[in-house]
Amino acid sequence: MQRRTLLKAAAAGVTAPALLTATGTPASAASSLSIRGIDFSSVPKAEALGAVWRQSDGTQINPVQLLSRAGITHARLKVWVNPADGYNNKARILPMAVRLNRWGIKTIIDFHYSDTWADPGNQTKPAAWSSFSVSQLSTAVSTHTADVLGALTAQGTPADLVQIGNEINGGMLWDTGNWNNLDNLAAFLTSGINAARATTPGVRTVLHLANGGTQSLYQWFFDAMKARGVNWDVIGMSFYPYWHGTLGDLAANLSYVTNRYGTPAFVAETAYPWTLADQDGTANLVNSADQLTSGYPASSTGQNAWVKAVADTVAATPGGKGLGYCYWEGFWTATTGNGWDPTNAASGNNWENQALFDHNDVALPALYTIGSYRA
């Protein structure tokens, strides 16, 4: 996502409770959206630093249990190769997947193929891969993907979906796999897809771009990959209204790509502010009224209306090919030491005003709306 360029476990054997909405009514088990997800990547580090999360009534709760109570179906976990802070790697992903599985939450594994953020403005090779040839990079992608996914499968928590790269508009593993080297990029994607399918039978592989409202970008990219034999299962889109167009643009693109390529799609990332106020002294990425979408104020009501509007848009995709959506980093509240820069513990969070919790760490209505959605 462009934001980067701008700048205790549940006891074993516990039975998960019935899924509840904020009002205590059962969440829809037969929603028209099979993916009602939240990116959960920041949670392990936040927990280690003392973060807490509270239900809408103010009571503190285990964050994984809260996902289940809210009716969330999927947690998205990003994977870095050798991160500076030691988080978002295989060692951290495995125990979190166990916790999520105990509460009935499936995983979306999001490979960045980098030691840090990968997005349209940054696709830096892992340091250990920096001198690799094209062939060596293809092998590294395969080995790394198989290592993480194979370990998840071995412990009984196989991934449900896997992203082979994150927001790869401009390619990945720059410069070798950038959009000027599409043959190389296709080779890397094929290596990752093949490794995912070999280690996780039934997994759905995702190719994920940003700019979800830009049909021309998606046609160019997916035509190019299809022509090179890349065989994906699902198209993932990032869609943030302050960067990526209107809901009408999103609807049109969802309809277009699912029809043109015959595969389903989902919104892999979206978010909206519930306030413009900053909590930790680090300027928020969305911090002024002119960044907002008309009809959606920076309030808990506006945020809740936004997630419902995105859900309705995806659910309206013809042929039932809109699988759902994933809210980006909804649990990333302002916690000292858990900022945006993994190399700098003093860095702040520029996202807490788009989290699904207020500044007292109390869950906002949008969290429950995501999980209890009905078309």
N, C-alpha and C positions, 0 to 999 in steps of 0.2 A: 504494500500500500504506500502511496506517496508520502504519508506522514513521516516515514523514516528518513526520506530524503530531505524533508523540511527539518529538518533538524538532524488435626492428627488423624491418620487413616481410620476409616470405619472398621469396627471389629469384624474379624472373619466370622462368617456364618450368620451375620445379622440379616434379617429378612427386610427387604425394602417395603415401606408402607404404600398404601394406595396413593396414586398420583392425585394431588390436590391443587386447585387453583387458589388464588388469594382469598376467595370467598368460602373455601372449603368444599366446593363442589367437585366431583370427579373430572379430571382433565380428559379431553376427548382421546380415546384410544383409536378411533377410526377417522382421524382428521384426514382431509384431502391432501395434506402435506406430510410426507413421511419423514422429512428432515426438518426438525424444529430445534436448531442447534445454537450453541454459544461457544465461541473460541475461549478456551480455558487455559491457555498457555502460561499466563503469568501467575497462576494460582500457587504452584509448589514453592516458588521463591517468596511470594507474598506471605504464605503460611509460615515459612521459616523465619521471616522478619516480624512476625507477630500480628499480621493482618487478621481482622475478624469480619464476618458477614452476618447480617441479621435479617430475619424474616420480616414481613410487612408489619407484624405486631411488635417488632423491636427485640425479639428474643434471638440470642446468638445461636448459630447453627453451623454444622459442618457444611462446607460449600458443596460437596458432592451430594449430600443428602438434600440440600436445597434444590439442586438441579432436578432430582427425582420428584420432590414434592411439587415443583412447578410444572412438571410434565415435559421437561426437555428430553428430546430423544437422542441427541448427539452432542459430544464435546469434541471440539477441534483442538489438536495439539500440534504445535509446530515443532520441527526437528532441525536443529543445527548440527553441524559435524563436530566441531571442537570449539564451543563457545567460551568466551573469556571468563564468564562468571560460573561456568559449570552447570548451567541450567539448559533446559530444552534440548537435551541429548538423550541417547538411549537409556542411560542409567536413571534419568528422571522420568522418562515416559513410561517405563515398565510398571513401577509401583502405582502411578496414577491410573494407568489402564486397569489394574486390578481393582482399585477403589471404585472406579466408574462402573466396572462390570458388576460389582456387588450390588449396585443400586440400579441396575438395568439400563445404564447409559452406554450407547455405542460410541465408537471413536471414528473421527476423521483425522487421519495422519497427514500432516502438511509438510512435505520435504522442501526445505529451502536450498539445499545443496550449497551451503555456505556456512561460514562460522558465525554469521550475523544476519541481519535483516536482508532479505531478498525481495525486490519489488521492481516496478518499472524503471526506477532510477538507480538501482543497486543490485547487481548480480555477481558479486565478487566470489571467485573460486575459494574454497577452503585453502588455508595456507599450505597444508600438506599436499594439495593437489596442484599447486601453482605452476609447476614446471612440467606437468603431464602432457603427453601427446593426445591427439583425438582418441586414439585407441585406448590409451591408459585412462582417460577421463570416462569413456564409455564403461570400462571395467569397474572403475571406482564408483560410478553411479549405481551399477548393478550390485556390487558388493555391499555398499552402504545401505541401499534399499532392502536387500535381502536380509542383511544383518538385523536391522531394526524390526522389520515386519516378521521375519522368522522367529525372533525372540518373543514377539507379541503372540504369535500363533502357538509357540511352544508352551507358553504359560496359560493358555486357554482364553486369551483375550484378543482374538484376531481383529484387525481393523475392518470396519465396514466399508469405508471409502479411503482412498489414498490419493493425495495430490502429488503428481510428479512435477514438482516445481511450484513456485508461488508467484503469482502475477507476472507471468512470463511473456508479456507483450513484446519485450525487446530481446527475448531469448533468455538463456541462463549460462552460467559458467563463462562469463565474459573474459576476454573477447572471443574465445574460441567458439562459443555457442551462441553468439549474439545474432540479431536478425539479419546481419549481412552474411551469415554462415548457416543458412537454413539446413543444409545437408547434415552438418555437424549437430545442430540442435535436434533434428529428427532422430539421429542416431542415439543421442543421449536420452531422449524421451522414450524411445523404443526399449533401450536397456532398462530403464526404470520400470516401465510397464511390464516387461517380461519378468523381471525379478519379483514384482509385486504379485503377479498371477502365479508364479511358481511357488511362492512361499505362503500365499494366502488364498486358497481356493474360494472362489465366489466373490472376492473383493472387487469393488467397482473402482476403476481407475479414472482420475479426473485430470483434465488439462484446464488450468485456471488463468484467466486474464483479468486485468483491471478494466476500467472504462466500459462498464456493462451496458451503457446506453449507446455505444458507438458500433453500429452494425457493420460498417465498412472495415473496421479493424478485425472483427471476428471473422468475416468472410475471407479477408486476406490471409489471416493466420491459419484458420482451419482448412481452407483450400490448400494452402502450402503444405501443411502437415499430412493431409489426406493423400496428396499427390506423391508424398515421400513414404507412404506405407505406414504411417503412425496410426495405431488402432486403439482409440480411447473408448471409454464407456459413458462418461458424463462430462458435460461442459460446465465449468465453474466460472462465475462472474463476480467481480467486486462491483458494488454499486453504492456510492455515496453521493447524495444529491448536490453537495457543494462542489463536487468535482466531475461528476459523470452524467449529468443531464437530468431529464425529467422521468417521472414514472411512466409516461407514455413512451419515451425512448426505450426504457427497460422492457416494457411489454412487447414492443415491436421487435426488439432484438431476441427476446426469448422465443417468440413465435417463429421468427425467421430461422434461427440456428437449429432449433429442434426439428423443424421441417426439412431444412436443407441437408442436415447431416444424419437425421434419423436417430439421434441419441437424446436422452433427457438432459435437462440442465437444472442448476440451482444457483441461488445467490450465495456465494461462498463467504462474502463479507458485506455487511452493511452496519450502520450505526447512526445515531442522532443524539444531539445534546439535550439534556434535561435542564441545563442552566448554562449561562455564559460565564459564570463566576469561576475563578481559579481557587484551588484549595492549597496547593503546595508551593506556590511561588514560581512555578514553571509555566510560561504562557501556553494556553491550550491552543490546539490547532484550529478549532472552531471557537472563535471568541468575540464575534461581532454580529450584529443583527443582519448585516448585508450578506452574510454567508448562509442565512436560513432560507428554507423553502416556504413560500407563501402558504398560509394555512396551517403551518406546523411551528408553533412558537417554541422557544427554548424553555420548556417546562416539562414536568412529568406527564402532563396531558398531551403535549405536543410530541414527546418521544414515544408515548404509547400509541398515538394515532399514526406515527410514522411506521412503526413495526407492523401494525395492522395493515397499513396501505401496501407495504412491500409484500406481506403475506398474501393479500388479496390479488396483487398483480401476478405473483408467481402461480397461485392457484388457478388463475384464469388462462394459463398457457394451454393452447389447443391440444387435445388428445391426452390430457393428463400428464404431459411431459415436463411440467414444472414440479420438481421434487420437493422444494422447500427453500429454506434459507438458514444462514448462520450469522448470528450477531457477533461482531468482532470485539473481543476482549471486554465482555460485559462485566467481568469481575475484577478488572484492573483499576482498583481504587488507589488513592494516594497513600502509599506506604513508603516511608523513608528507606532508601536503599534499593527500591524496586522501580527505578526509573527506566527511561527508554534506551539508555546507552549501557550495554552489558560490560563495557570496559571502564565505566565510571560510576562508582557507587553513589556519588554525590548528584548524579543527574536526576532530574525530576520526571514526573509523569505529565505528559501533555494531553492526556486522554480521559482523566477522571470525570470530566463533565459529560462524557458520553458513555460512562459505565452505567450499569443497571442498578446502581445504589446511590443514595444521596450522600452528603458529606458527613452524616452520622452512621454510615455503613448500613443503612436500612434499605431493603429491597424496594425498588420502584415498581409501579404497575406493569411496565413493559415486560419485565421478567416473566410474569405470570401469563401475560397475553401471548408471548412467544410459545409457551408450552401448552396453552389451552386452546390454541387457534382452531376455529371452525370456519370453513368457507361460507 
